[in-house]
Amino acid sequence: MLGASFIGLEVAASLRARDIEVHVVAPEKRPMERVLGPQMGDFVRSLHEEHGVIFHLENTPTAINGRKVTLKSGGALDADLVVAGIGVRPRTGLAEAAGLALDRGVAVNAYLETSAPGIFAAGDIARWPDVHSGANIRVEHWVVAERQGQTAARNMLGYRERFAAVPFFWSQHYDVPINYVGHAEAWDELVVDGDIAARDCMLRYKRNGRVLAVASIYRDVDSLKAEAAMEH
């Protein structure tokens, strides 16, 4: 498995459930640290190791030849199957050729309208002004794409409806669900309520004292309350 983020580790969990040996190769020091922080990253690693996953972190593949994956560290792994969960980049070539404003994606306003009047963008490619964080954000989760598609369609019909839904997603690892509400690309304070190792916790990601996002394990009611607070 190449990549130790959500897709990569969800695949790893699915394969381990089928008793398939899994090695995870990734450049980061901790799984999911960029999104969830170091404490949750350490927990996710230990959870997968409990289920037999073998990590090769701070490492990358340099070649895949037949059934052998050569690592930058100098070692090699035999593999019948290699899954690459290494992320994507938005394809903005068409938008750029059309003269639309870009911002690490296609820039849209609160109505999901691009810099060209009457032309809308939604989903993974759209970067919009998020009312909760006060930043322009782009989110690659299917619920956001679904909701933005609905809002964009209504605005094509002239409703002039602002997109103000709170982003959220969940990730299942064996019997442990990780729920995430909001969006925090960076934070200056991380508050942990509960016990991560005991799988009963809520983490609040703050910047300048304001909660931008929360992640939780088995705190569904608290997660819903956090989402409602962000919506209002």
Residue frames relative to the residue before (quaternion, step in Angstrom):
aa qw qx qy qz dx dy dz
M 1.0000 0.0000 0.0000 0.0000 0.00 0.00 0.00
L 0.1573 -0.7770 0.6048 0.0761 3.57 -0.71 1.08
G 0.7451 0.3169 -0.2680 0.5222 3.57 -0.54 1.21
A 0.1159 -0.8114 0.5722 0.0261 3.56 -0.92 0.99
S 0.4324 0.6555 -0.5035 0.3605 3.55 0.97 0.87
F 0.8338 -0.2626 0.1361 0.4661 3.57 -1.24 -0.34
I 0.6930 0.4654 -0.2925 0.4664 3.58 0.72 -1.01
G 0.6718 0.5235 -0.3038 0.4271 3.56 0.84 -0.99
L 0.7451 0.4099 -0.2393 0.4686 3.57 0.80 -0.94
E 0.5771 0.5383 -0.3899 0.4745 3.60 1.14 -0.38
V 0.6274 0.5074 -0.3256 0.4929 3.57 1.06 -0.75
A 0.6357 0.5363 -0.3309 0.4458 3.58 0.94 -0.88
A 0.6596 0.5048 -0.3068 0.4647 3.59 0.93 -0.88
S 0.6506 0.5179 -0.3176 0.4556 3.57 0.98 -0.83
L 0.6686 0.4911 -0.3000 0.4708 3.58 0.98 -0.83
R 0.6470 0.5085 -0.3294 0.4630 3.60 0.98 -0.76
A 0.6000 0.5570 -0.3565 0.4503 3.59 1.13 -0.62
R 0.6934 0.4101 -0.2520 0.5362 3.57 1.29 -0.41
D 0.4897 -0.7033 0.3935 0.3327 3.55 1.33 0.38
I 0.4014 0.6820 -0.4959 0.3575 3.57 1.06 0.85
E 0.4724 -0.6735 0.4864 0.2944 3.59 -0.88 0.92
V 0.0725 -0.8178 0.5707 -0.0140 3.57 -0.84 1.03
H 0.0700 -0.7422 0.6656 0.0344 3.53 -1.04 0.95
V 0.1689 -0.7811 0.5960 0.0781 3.58 -0.95 0.92
V 0.1006 -0.7840 0.6124 0.0157 3.56 -0.77 1.13
A 0.1823 0.7896 -0.5636 0.1603 3.59 -0.72 1.05
P 0.5238 -0.6802 0.4189 0.2957 3.60 -1.06 0.69
E 0.6344 0.5688 -0.3456 0.3931 3.60 1.10 -0.51
K 0.5943 -0.5824 0.4295 0.3508 3.55 -1.32 0.39
R 0.7902 0.1095 -0.0321 0.6021 3.58 1.11 -0.77
P 0.5188 -0.6139 0.4792 0.3526 3.62 -1.07 0.59
M 0.8794 0.1028 -0.0768 0.4584 3.55 -1.11 0.79
E 0.3476 0.7723 -0.4845 0.2191 3.61 1.21 0.18
R 0.6162 0.5772 -0.3592 0.3977 3.60 0.95 -0.77
V 0.7512 0.3690 -0.2023 0.5087 3.59 1.01 -0.79
L 0.8157 0.3082 -0.1183 0.4751 3.58 0.86 -1.00
G 0.5352 -0.6389 0.4120 0.3683 3.62 1.18 -0.22
P 0.6907 -0.5316 0.3087 0.3808 3.59 -1.23 0.39
Q 0.6453 0.5341 -0.3455 0.4230 3.61 0.93 -0.81
M 0.6922 0.4465 -0.2767 0.4950 3.57 0.87 -0.93
G 0.6034 0.5650 -0.3549 0.4367 3.58 1.08 -0.66
D 0.6574 0.4959 -0.3060 0.4777 3.58 0.96 -0.85
F 0.6400 0.5259 -0.3261 0.4555 3.58 1.02 -0.79
V 0.6559 0.5142 -0.3138 0.4550 3.58 0.90 -0.93
R 0.6392 0.5155 -0.3359 0.4614 3.59 0.95 -0.80
S 0.6891 0.4793 -0.2958 0.4560 3.60 0.80 -0.96
L 0.6063 0.5583 -0.3493 0.4457 3.58 1.07 -0.71
H 0.7006 0.4532 -0.2716 0.4796 3.57 0.88 -0.93
E 0.6320 0.5243 -0.3401 0.4583 3.58 1.03 -0.68
E 0.5886 0.5654 -0.3592 0.4526 3.59 1.12 -0.64
H 0.7271 0.3959 -0.2184 0.5166 3.55 1.16 -0.66
G 0.6819 -0.5642 0.2736 0.3766 3.58 1.19 0.46
V 0.4523 0.6705 -0.4727 0.3498 3.61 1.22 0.14
I 0.2273 -0.7622 0.5948 0.1165 3.58 -1.01 0.88
F 0.2114 -0.8098 0.5406 0.0855 3.57 -0.66 1.14
H 0.0824 -0.7279 0.6783 0.0575 3.52 -1.25 0.71
L 0.0315 0.8462 -0.5270 0.0728 3.55 0.35 1.30
E 0.7743 0.2390 -0.2629 0.5237 3.53 -1.31 0.51
N 0.5957 0.5138 -0.3438 0.5128 3.51 1.10 0.90
T 0.0928 -0.7824 0.6132 0.0569 3.58 -1.21 0.45
P 0.4945 -0.6269 0.4924 0.3466 3.59 -1.18 0.40
T 0.2432 -0.7623 0.5790 0.1567 3.56 -1.09 0.67
A 0.7993 -0.0161 0.0144 0.6005 3.57 1.21 -0.40
I 0.1300 -0.7363 0.6562 0.1016 3.51 -1.28 0.58
N 0.0564 0.8033 -0.5841 0.1015 3.54 -0.44 1.25
G 0.8228 -0.0787 0.0139 0.5627 3.53 -0.45 1.24
R 0.7763 -0.2846 0.2355 0.5107 3.55 -0.60 -1.16
K 0.6171 0.5270 -0.3512 0.4671 3.59 1.13 0.53
V 0.1561 -0.7628 0.6242 0.0649 3.54 -0.97 1.02
T 0.2115 -0.7843 0.5748 0.0987 3.57 -0.59 1.17
L 0.2629 -0.7923 0.5381 0.1167 3.55 -0.86 1.03
K 0.6204 -0.5561 0.4112 0.3699 3.54 -1.23 0.55
S 0.6190 0.5654 -0.3322 0.4323 3.57 1.14 -0.66
G 0.5989 -0.5784 0.3501 0.4291 3.57 1.26 -0.30
G 0.6173 0.5425 -0.3539 0.4465 3.57 1.21 -0.28
A 0.2405 -0.7481 0.5959 0.1656 3.54 -1.34 -0.08
L 0.2186 -0.7663 0.5949 0.1056 3.55 -1.17 0.69
D 0.3366 -0.6953 0.5932 0.2265 3.56 -1.03 0.79
A 0.0435 0.8178 -0.5680 0.0822 3.59 -0.84 0.94
D 0.3249 -0.7176 0.5845 0.1947 3.55 -1.00 0.90
L 0.7876 0.1142 -0.0260 0.6049 3.57 1.19 -0.63
V 0.0828 -0.7724 0.6285 0.0400 3.58 -0.95 0.91
V 0.0978 -0.7790 0.6186 0.0293 3.55 -0.79 1.08
A 0.1791 -0.7886 0.5823 0.0838 3.58 -0.80 1.02
G 0.0394 0.7736 -0.6291 0.0646 3.55 -0.50 1.24
I 0.2309 0.8377 -0.4474 0.2116 3.55 0.68 1.16
G 0.6568 -0.5358 0.3178 0.4248 3.60 1.19 0.36
V 0.2686 -0.7489 0.5885 0.1437 3.52 -1.36 0.22
R 0.2868 -0.7050 0.6078 0.2266 3.53 -1.33 0.18
P 0.4995 -0.6499 0.4655 0.3338 3.61 -0.96 0.75
R 0.3513 -0.7222 0.5561 0.2137 3.57 -0.97 0.86
T 0.0217 -0.8449 0.5318 -0.0541 3.55 -0.24 1.30
G 0.3380 0.7856 -0.4729 0.2119 3.58 1.24 0.14
L 0.6708 0.4908 -0.3037 0.4657 3.59 0.87 -0.92
A 0.6601 0.5036 -0.3091 0.4639 3.59 0.93 -0.89
E 0.6496 0.5118 -0.3161 0.4649 3.57 0.99 -0.82
A 0.6552 0.5102 -0.3102 0.4627 3.58 0.96 -0.85
A 0.6809 0.4750 -0.2815 0.4812 3.57 1.15 -0.64
G 0.5414 -0.6605 0.3842 0.3506 3.57 1.26 -0.03
L 0.4111 0.7167 -0.4762 0.3010 3.60 1.20 0.32
A 0.5374 -0.6094 0.4725 0.3416 3.56 -1.16 0.59
L 0.1629 -0.7953 0.5811 0.0577 3.56 -0.96 0.96
D 0.0471 0.7660 -0.6405 0.0268 3.55 -1.22 0.56
R 0.7196 -0.3726 0.1963 0.5520 3.57 0.43 1.28
G 0.7342 0.0747 -0.0738 0.6707 3.51 1.12 0.88
V 0.6006 -0.5230 0.4236 0.4317 3.59 -1.21 -0.35
A 0.3523 -0.7519 0.5208 0.1982 3.58 -0.65 1.11
V 0.0046 0.7841 -0.6200 0.0268 3.57 -0.93 0.96
N 0.4724 -0.6500 0.5066 0.3126 3.55 -1.27 0.31
A 0.7722 -0.3620 0.2455 0.4608 3.57 -1.27 -0.16
Y 0.6839 0.4515 -0.2748 0.5029 3.59 1.26 -0.39
L 0.4837 -0.6813 0.3963 0.3805 3.58 1.38 0.13
E 0.4409 0.6714 -0.4608 0.3775 3.55 1.21 0.57
T 0.4248 -0.7083 0.5071 0.2464 3.57 -0.90 0.92
S 0.7158 -0.4238 0.3221 0.4520 3.55 -1.30 -0.14
A 0.6465 0.4442 -0.3199 0.5314 3.58 1.27 -0.17
P 0.4381 -0.7159 0.4700 0.2731 3.64 -0.49 1.12
G 0.8031 0.2676 -0.2147 0.4871 3.56 -0.94 0.94
I 0.6637 0.4360 -0.3040 0.5262 3.60 1.28 -0.04
F 0.1104 -0.8235 0.5565 0.0030 3.57 -0.65 1.15
A 0.1232 -0.7590 0.6326 0.0922 3.53 -1.30 0.45
A 0.0028 -0.7982 0.6013 -0.0355 3.56 -1.07 0.76
G 0.7325 0.4454 -0.3081 0.4125 3.52 -1.27 0.40
D 0.8577 -0.1996 0.1152 0.4595 3.52 -1.33 -0.41
I 0.7055 0.4994 -0.2661 0.4267 3.58 1.05 -0.73
A 0.6613 0.5571 -0.2949 0.4066 3.60 1.18 -0.55
R 0.1359 -0.7512 0.6402 0.0852 3.58 -1.01 0.88
W 0.0263 -0.8364 0.5440 -0.0625 3.54 -0.50 1.24
P 0.5487 -0.5998 0.4568 0.3612 3.62 -1.24 0.38
D 0.2230 -0.8013 0.5475 0.0918 3.55 -0.40 1.28
V 0.3839 -0.7586 0.4796 0.2171 3.59 -0.57 1.14
H 0.6444 0.5507 -0.3279 0.4171 3.62 1.13 -0.53
S 0.7722 0.3209 -0.1790 0.5183 3.58 0.89 -0.89
G 0.3945 -0.7229 0.4713 0.3158 3.56 1.21 -0.49
A 0.6312 0.5145 -0.3268 0.4797 3.57 1.30 0.22
N 0.4762 -0.6024 0.5372 0.3489 3.53 -1.31 0.23
I 0.0068 -0.8356 0.5463 -0.0576 3.58 -0.53 1.15
R 0.1629 -0.7337 0.6491 0.1172 3.51 -1.35 0.41
V 0.0905 -0.8290 0.5515 -0.0194 3.58 -0.63 1.14
E 0.2182 -0.7950 0.5578 0.0965 3.57 -0.81 1.03
H 0.4418 0.6448 -0.5074 0.3627 3.59 0.47 1.22
W 0.5630 -0.6749 0.3600 0.3131 3.53 -0.87 1.00
V 0.6032 0.5572 -0.3803 0.4255 3.63 1.05 -0.59
V 0.6307 0.5197 -0.3298 0.4726 3.57 1.03 -0.78
A 0.6546 0.5114 -0.3169 0.4577 3.59 0.89 -0.89
E 0.6482 0.5228 -0.3164 0.4543 3.58 0.97 -0.86
R 0.7032 0.4617 -0.2707 0.4680 3.58 0.84 -0.96
Q 0.6465 0.5070 -0.3305 0.4646 3.58 1.00 -0.73
G 0.6100 0.5536 -0.3511 0.4451 3.57 1.05 -0.71
Q 0.6494 0.5131 -0.3082 0.4690 3.55 1.03 -0.81
T 0.6739 0.4887 -0.2957 0.4686 3.57 0.94 -0.91
A 0.6455 0.5186 -0.3249 0.4569 3.57 0.95 -0.86
A 0.6426 0.5260 -0.3271 0.4509 3.59 0.98 -0.83
R 0.6603 0.4956 -0.3163 0.4672 3.59 0.95 -0.85
N 0.6741 0.4915 -0.3048 0.4595 3.57 0.99 -0.75
M 0.5755 0.5527 -0.3752 0.4717 3.58 1.18 -0.45
L 0.6859 0.4559 -0.2651 0.5013 3.54 1.22 -0.58
G 0.6285 -0.6040 0.3096 0.3798 3.57 1.30 0.18
Y 0.4394 0.7311 -0.4449 0.2731 3.61 1.19 0.21
R 0.2129 -0.8076 0.5212 0.1755 3.64 1.20 -0.43
E 0.2696 0.7679 -0.5168 0.2655 3.54 0.70 1.16
R 0.3750 -0.7278 0.5291 0.2230 3.58 -0.77 1.01
F 0.3534 -0.6970 0.5717 0.2499 3.57 -1.10 0.66
A 0.0855 0.8241 -0.5463 0.1232 3.57 -0.41 1.26
A 0.3551 0.7502 -0.4936 0.2598 3.61 1.21 0.29
V 0.4381 -0.6799 0.5235 0.2677 3.56 -1.11 0.71
P 0.4160 -0.7028 0.5061 0.2774 3.64 -0.74 0.93
F 0.1080 0.7767 -0.6189 0.0440 3.56 -1.12 0.63
F 0.0331 0.7708 -0.6362 -0.0108 3.53 -1.29 0.39
W 0.1886 -0.7505 0.6131 0.1591 3.54 -1.30 0.11
S 0.1434 -0.7771 0.6096 0.0622 3.53 -1.23 0.53
Q 0.2124 -0.8042 0.5492 0.0816 3.57 -0.70 1.11
H 0.0006 0.7797 -0.6249 0.0402 3.55 -0.85 1.06
Y 0.7872 -0.1504 0.0302 0.5973 3.56 -0.19 1.34
D 0.7843 -0.2684 0.1978 0.5232 3.63 -0.62 -1.05
V 0.5981 0.5766 -0.3473 0.4349 3.60 1.26 0.24
P 0.1395 -0.7836 0.6002 0.0793 3.62 -0.61 1.11
I 0.1486 -0.7547 0.6323 0.0922 3.56 -0.99 0.88
N 0.1281 -0.7952 0.5914 0.0382 3.57 -0.63 1.17
Y 0.0627 -0.7943 0.6043 -0.0043 3.57 -1.02 0.84
V 0.0396 -0.7901 0.6111 -0.0253 3.55 -0.89 1.04
G 0.7420 0.3463 -0.2875 0.4969 3.56 -0.92 0.92
H 0.2945 -0.7356 0.5746 0.2048 3.56 -1.23 -0.42
A 0.0806 0.7915 -0.5984 0.0942 3.56 -0.68 1.12
E 0.1934 -0.7877 0.5765 0.0988 3.58 -0.30 1.24
A 0.7802 -0.0042 0.0057 0.6255 3.57 1.21 -0.55
W 0.0375 -0.7898 0.6121 0.0125 3.55 -1.15 0.61
D 0.3183 -0.7452 0.5515 0.1979 3.56 -1.24 0.45
E 0.7673 0.1836 -0.1435 0.5974 3.59 1.30 0.04
L 0.0638 -0.7781 0.6247 0.0146 3.56 -0.98 0.91
V 0.1097 -0.8132 0.5715 0.0052 3.55 -0.49 1.26
V 0.1624 -0.7908 0.5869 0.0613 3.58 -0.76 1.09
D 0.0853 -0.7728 0.6287 0.0182 3.55 -0.76 1.11
G 0.7691 0.2714 -0.2241 0.5335 3.59 -0.60 1.13
D 0.5438 -0.6078 0.4868 0.3129 3.53 -1.32 -0.38
I 0.3597 -0.7558 0.5053 0.2100 3.58 -0.43 1.23
A 0.6750 0.5105 -0.3037 0.4376 3.58 0.86 -0.97
A 0.6786 0.4695 -0.2793 0.4910 3.58 1.14 -0.65
R 0.4098 -0.7423 0.4406 0.2948 3.58 1.34 0.03
D 0.5987 0.4730 -0.3708 0.5295 3.54 1.01 0.97
C 0.4320 0.7132 -0.4279 0.3486 3.57 0.22 1.22
M 0.1070 -0.7296 0.6643 0.1225 3.47 -1.45 0.25
L 0.1552 -0.7782 0.6049 0.0664 3.55 -0.90 0.97
R 0.1631 -0.7823 0.5971 0.0702 3.56 -0.92 0.98
Y 0.2032 -0.7801 0.5866 0.0780 3.54 -0.75 1.14
K 0.0408 -0.8452 0.5305 -0.0500 3.56 -0.41 1.27
R 0.0370 -0.7480 0.6590 0.0688 3.50 -1.30 0.47
N 0.8297 -0.0096 -0.0618 0.5547 3.56 -0.74 1.13
G 0.7287 -0.4594 0.2279 0.4539 3.55 1.02 0.86
R 0.6534 0.5147 -0.3095 0.4607 3.59 1.25 -0.17
V 0.4193 -0.7019 0.5178 0.2519 3.57 -0.93 0.92
L 0.1907 -0.7958 0.5690 0.0810 3.57 -0.66 1.15
A 0.7996 -0.0424 0.0780 0.5940 3.57 1.07 -0.75
V 0.1480 -0.7533 0.6293 0.1207 3.53 -1.32 0.34
A 0.1221 -0.7441 0.6504 0.0911 3.53 -1.21 0.66
S 0.0162 -0.8260 0.5626 -0.0302 3.57 -0.96 0.76
I 0.1754 -0.7249 0.6529 0.1323 3.50 -1.38 0.41
Y 0.8431 -0.0751 -0.0138 0.5322 3.56 -0.66 1.16
R 0.5543 0.5265 -0.4393 0.4717 3.57 0.94 0.97
D 0.0265 0.8705 -0.4910 0.0195 3.55 0.94 0.95
V 0.6620 0.5035 -0.3187 0.4546 3.60 0.90 -0.88
D 0.6542 0.5032 -0.3092 0.4724 3.58 0.95 -0.86
S 0.6311 0.5352 -0.3286 0.4553 3.57 1.05 -0.76
L 0.6572 0.4998 -0.3025 0.4762 3.58 0.99 -0.84
K 0.6320 0.5223 -0.3303 0.4677 3.58 1.04 -0.75
A 0.6382 0.5256 -0.3197 0.4628 3.57 1.02 -0.79
E 0.6413 0.5182 -0.3148 0.4703 3.57 1.01 -0.84
A 0.6554 0.5099 -0.3109 0.4623 3.59 0.95 -0.89
A 0.6425 0.5234 -0.3274 0.4540 3.58 1.00 -0.79
M 0.6535 0.5042 -0.3133 0.4697 3.57 1.01 -0.79
E 0.6463 0.5337 -0.3210 0.4409 3.56 1.02 -0.76
H 0.7637 0.3416 -0.1800 0.5173 3.57 1.13 -0.62
